Amino acid sequence: MKPVLLLALFSVCNAMISIPLYKHDSLSRVSGDARVAALEQRHGLEEVTSIVQLTSFNYMGLLGEITIGTPAQKFMVAFDTSTTLNWVPSIYCNTIPGTRRHPKTVYQFCKNHTRYDPGNSSTSITGGSIECNYRNMGDMYCNETYDTICVNISSCIKNQSFAVGGKIPDKYYTTYPFGGVVGLAYGSGSNSTSLFLNMIKQRGIEPYFGLYLSSGGGEISFGGVNHDHFNGDLIFASVNITSGYWQIKMNSISTGTGNHSTTGCKDGCQARVDSGTSFIVGPAKEIDALQEAIGAKKQGNEYIIDCKEMDTAPKVKVMIADFPFTLSGNDYIFKDTSGKCVSGFMSAQVPTWVLGDIFIRTYYTVFDLGNKRVGFAKAK
């Protein structure tokens, strides 16, 4: 497949909305076991110009600021390409009533984050109770609410539906810095609650967004791509439209030479492009062989590499649309806050491979809803 040049099709236009993403160092707070459990639950054995600056944090997504209501209430939320759910905590998640034998419960997550107050917004409309389960990590007892949501000061969406959480289980959420979620999964393109779909309808943006992630943060551009953040042409792969995810065909993943080589996904396989997962995730047998080939040693559910090997570690080649996307040791090895150098590959019982932030940070990614495809180019 020949590279696809996007200068004409994906020009930076007046309708593009860009949001910054911000860096957050909290990886060391989450154990390897917790990461695996979350990944397995998340990907399941089931289931303009608007520019937002983003923050990268552990394996749970990308943070950017939005406002809700009139006057505006600020929230730092995760922009997640593997969920359709939009939600923020409410003022009602502070406590649940107690009894004589069982005192009231105070949810730590609610104490640590901004809580939406519908009574302080003149544009708020409260709906009924809805199912609200983010990453299969526990019910949050949510109400559907409609209000004005702004992704930057000049790009506001009226009557946007979102879930307001009344209970946020501390077991899963307390250590995570996000104070809400904006769902950007492929399936959200046909969902009336989708913020992205309503941006297309109300703001007239083009039906795609570009995602740039660096070690210090990043940017999401709704309705356009930012050519300042990548080199060369974008290479596209078609989305498996029945999956509900930004799921594409991966031809293979390989590394090494001779007796120290291995190839996974030999006959082609499906892979989800997921901004809410830091790692590249695959089946245990193939990931274990990959870890051995790059010299990683298992410690619990993590694979550790000598930090001195980052510059000389074998390159890993991910084949998509018959094009080689290469990852160097500096791309797939990262140092956590304890000083350990951790492999960016992880095994979990998930139905597809997952290309998380390790891949997205190396390759600028375009999620093209209009043409049902995902594109990649080398990030600057």
ABEGO torsion letter per residue (X at the ends): XBBBBAAAABBBBAABBBBBBBBBBAAAABBAAAAAAAAAAAAEABXXBBBBBBBBBEAAEBBBBBBBEOBBBBBBBBBBAABABBBBBBAAAABBBBBAABBBBBBAAAAABBBBBAAABAABBBBBBBBBBBGGAEBAGBBBBBBBBBABAABBBBGBBBBBBABBBAAAAAABABAEBBBABAAAAABAABAAAAAAAAAGBBBBBBBBBBAAEEBBBBGBBBAAABBEBBBBBBBBAAAGBBBBBBABBBBEBEAABBBBGAAEBBBBBBAABABBBBBAAAAAAAAAAAGBBBBEABBBBBAAAAAABBBBBBBBGGBBBBBBAAAABBBBAAGBBBBABBBBBBABBBBBAAAAAABBBBBBAAAGBBBBBBBX
